[in-house]
Amino acid sequence: TITPLENKVQVDALEDETVTLSCKYEGSAAYLYWYRQYSGSRPEFLLRIDPDTNAVAHATPRFPRLDTKLNGRTLILEISSAAISDSALYYCAMEPTVTENPATLYKNSLTDKASDLLLGFLSGWKYSRHTALVKPASCYK
């Protein structure tokens, strides 16, 4: 399973702050992912981390203000210098290991990460949703 940390599903922040989204996973995972979805658009791949090696794979082109890390079984997404355009729905997704879910063998190549996510949801991936709402700092001065 994968759940938002402390059920914190919405994070409010001001521009230029660091936004942190976190989720906790249980069980065996081949990879852990972060995706972002703007209203009316399909999810876009941001980052993937290998829980065994902590190796991070970034989207191409890379989103320079985004980074992910693992702290035990907690997956963390950090958005540095948050911008209004970072306001979106974020998915923390867990790809089960092949032994847990043989259907993952049948997925397409990783060239289209958004389709990969949608296929993953259909073939047993677990995920949680998080909302980031970034507000203009000028409104709060």
Disulfide bonds with the S-S distance in Angstrom:
Cys23-Cys92 1.74
